Amino acid sequence: MNQHSAGWWRDAVIYQVYPRSFADGNGDGMGDLVGVRRRLPYLRDLGVDAVWLSPFYASPQADAGYDVADYRAIDPMFGELADADRLIADAHALGLRVIVDVVPNHSSDRHEWFRRALEGDPVARARYHFRAGRGTGGSEPPNDWESIFGGPAWTRTKNADGTHGDWYLHLFAPEQPDFNWENPAVQDEFRSVLRFWLDKGVDGFRIDVAHGLVKPAGLPDVGTAQQLQLLGDERLPFFDQDGVHEIYRDWRRVLEEYPGQRIGVAEAWTPGADRTALYVREDELHQAFNFHYLNTGWDAAALRAVIDEALDSLRPVGAPATWVLSNHDVVRHRTRLGGGLPRARAATLLMLALPGSAYVYQGEELGLPEVTDIPDHARQDPSFFRDAGQDGLRDGCRVPVPWERTGSSYGFGDGGSWLPQPEGWGELSVAAQTGDPDSTLELYRTALRLRRERPELGAGDAVEWLPAPEGVLAFRRGGFVCTANTGESAALLDAVPGALLLASGPYDGGAELPGDTTAWWSVDGA
């Protein structure tokens, strides 16, 4: 049997928790594992299948925990190892699986290996990319690679006597030196890290920068500036090298040492769906994020094209598609898609009707918008403080979740919140929306319940497109039909497909489907 076909993840709904911003258990203004653990019943009742936790490892927090100093320790701001053990146990008791981030492309510059490398230890230096500079006295970086956070992807070291030394590679912040994956010690270390967390019972890993581990021989120049603009559209010499696949074949063997279908999920930015599919061949990882879908606007023709491309590319390798609208690195889809909350709700029902696995980012079930007016002095995103890189505005999707209508942090914790929450945030809170049949939270709860009840939702690897007016997507899957009007005006359907199950907004089930509305239908008496 194809190993992809029988896995729990093939049609799962996985909820991303950004621990800093989900729930604060000790009142210091920062979310933590105790806070997450207390809110697990909420996630069970929401109807998700698994929880994905962004990094909580020991870290100087130069990039919100994606600069890891110790992969086997919990950062004190999030708790301790015992808290992770209890969280995993409680999640399993509630029927929730747990996926954790692993960050294998780079470490923190405070990692023991890198500290030793800076001290001149040749064994430690070989685990990173150190190179002599170009130009007079080695004063220029070794090549023209640019950091994703802006500026050159190289930083020059200083020798013990204060003179300039070699340069080291960091595709992200200078505090995040890239590992050299040609070094066997790096490979051995990450096999050990995986087993450490698998032994604790985690159900899988989301692999940060999965496309970035292997660098080409000689580290050749790109030959152009503004390289970030090419990400996801063209091959870059520092991303999506074929050598990464041997790493993931090795990791797959580690995952299969453990019972219970442990999985690997790739964060892989690639030029096309055909390259993404390589990460999820039967002997590699189980899922890869579909960033091409996330980057597609609210347009029927464009959405149909990217849906077909994803399904067609994954079908030959037997892997399920993934669908995602928001995460901790992008503008929340309520804001990004335009059209406000009605469009965001319509986009959600469309996503949840597609075959494969869906990822939900914390707070999207509340209809949270991007917070766009965070003052400069309160910003935390490291790319905000660098030039010519990302827009530096990722803080806007990381503002802590509101749980209650009132309070200093709307129920996030007793000690305020590490990023300022907008006035009126409480009206979007869990407490304000629970029990309100028109709320976005109750829409998600209903949609996820129906997804569990109807096998057509999520399962399979294809959709049957149906005739539809311009601007409308319509497809059938067994006894289920989805119609999504991406236009702002109402559209006249050729026929009412069946009995209305759920709509993203006010709709009487007639032939006239309002603009920015998605409807689910039961057909043929199913």
Disulfide bonds with the S-S distance in Angstrom:
none
